Every structure is written in structure tokens, then in C-alpha cells.
């Protein structure tokens, strides 16, 4: 916990699971905030910004949503969606700096289409996304809250059909007077395949020009194990490019910009990568050579991140 509570390195934190649907509404209409409240009690003393994550996603849903006793209709599932989003935003209020209102709505193939493997898309259709943002917007307005509302996804970190679809969503929500304050770029990258600094920065600026902030929300750069001098050197460059893109992203006509970088976890011991991508890992800024509960060791990427944040040249 010493490094986690180090405010020099971390001012912002995201709960991995405790605010997701399965954890917060285990039974229909019955909300359980205990896990999330425990998380908040731990992080609030040292964290200035808490990115609450997430309200509506296709995964990690309660079984009563995915296997209903009575088949859902558009109306009944819409009511579930609205009630869940409204209640969570209202309950946590301004304890959250922001909410990922909808997570990963767009498909990889065909890129930019809505993901039809989502029960929300299957039953409600694409309107489920504005519906979720409307519920969150209503909670913000009814409670006179300051919390910011984000769309979060992967594969939108550089220009392409999926990024264009997310930009279109931003414009559509704004046209309907539905609150959207920012877009999160997950940024789960592979060493050597990370978009260039210029590509990421240009993409960020395209979103910023629409009048929203952007955030790098889940940054890691995985490589094939074991690491080599070459892959570690490239990893430094990849981390540098993403963080430097955020630092360099120019503000539009307003005050918006890239407002933060979050790593997904900060130490390899607890990273999701090895169990998801067999034979890969080493994707975070720290490792524990001795295993869990042993001394943390900074990798070279820590210095790459620091150089990007301070505006120093890439050290390669």
C-alpha cells in the first residue's frame, strides 16, 4: 500500500470491479454498495480523483440480467438500465470525479458498429447508450452534482472506424442535450504495436475539438515473456509516446484537454495480462521479483513516463 498511497506518483484511482453491475445490484432493485464503499474508504484519504467504473457494460452483469426468469422486452430492460445508472450516480454523488457511463459499446468487427454480443444492444438496440447517459445526466442534474460523465473504450486510441464512431456518439449526445464530459482511451497496447505519439495526439485533439476531455484510462503495454533488452527498450518508447501524447494534446477553443493517465494495474503481480494472454505480461511500471507482498522494483518505463510528464526528450 505504500506505493499506492504515494501521491507523488498517483492522484487518481479506478476501482477494477467493486462498482460494476454484478457487485452493486446483485438482485433486481436491491443495491449493495458495501464493496464500493470499502474501496472508497481506503482510497479517499490519498486520492484526489476517483474515476468510478462502470455503469453499463456487456460483461460482469448479474445473472438475473443475463438469465432472466421472464424474457426481457425493450421496456423492461430499459427500466433496469435506467434505474441502475440513476441510482449509482445518485448514491456516490461527488465522491466520484467521473463515471464511465458506458463501457465498450462498439464492436471490433465490423469496426465501429455497435457490439451485438451485448444484451443491452440485443434487446434495446443502440439507443441503450444515450439512455444510460440520460439516466446519469438526470441524476447529476437532480442532485446538483459536479461528477463528469465519460464514454470508455479500447481501440479508439488512434484514427479509425471505431474512433470515428465514438466521436459521432459524442456529437449525438451533445445535440440531444445529454451530458458527456469526456472519452476514455483504455490503451491496452502490445510492445512495438503502440500507435505513435503523433497519431495518438492527433486523435486526442479530434475528440477535444468536440468539446470533451480525454483520459488514458487503462494503460499497459504487454510483451512476450521473458522480456529482452530490445523489448524493454521499445516498451519505454511505447509508454513515453502515450503519456507524451496526453501532455501534448492541444486544447480546442475551450478549456478541454487530456486530463490524466491511469495505468491498469501498476504492478505485474496483479495484472490481468498473463491470465488473458498466455505467454505475455510485464505490462506495468513496477514488478515484484520476490512475488506478492515483497519489495517493488521500478522498471525503465517509470522513467519514460516521468520524462513524458515533465516534457523531457525521449531517453533512448
Secondary structure, DSSP 8 states (H G I E B T S, - for coil): -TTTT-TTT-SEEE-SSTTSHHHH-SBTTB---HHHHHHHHHHTTT-SEEEEEEEE-SSS--HHHHS-SS---HHHHHHHHHHHHHHHHHHHGGG-SEEEEEE--EEETTEEEE-TTSHHHHHT-THHHHHHHHHHHHHHHHTT---EEEEEESS-SSSSHHHHHHHHHHHHHHHTT----EEEE--EEETT-S--HHHHHHHHHHHHTTT-EEEEEEEEEEEESS--HHHHHHHHHHHHHHHHHHHH----SSS--EEEEEES-SBGGG-SHHHHSTTEE--SSEE-TT-TTS--EE-HHHHHHHHHHHT-----
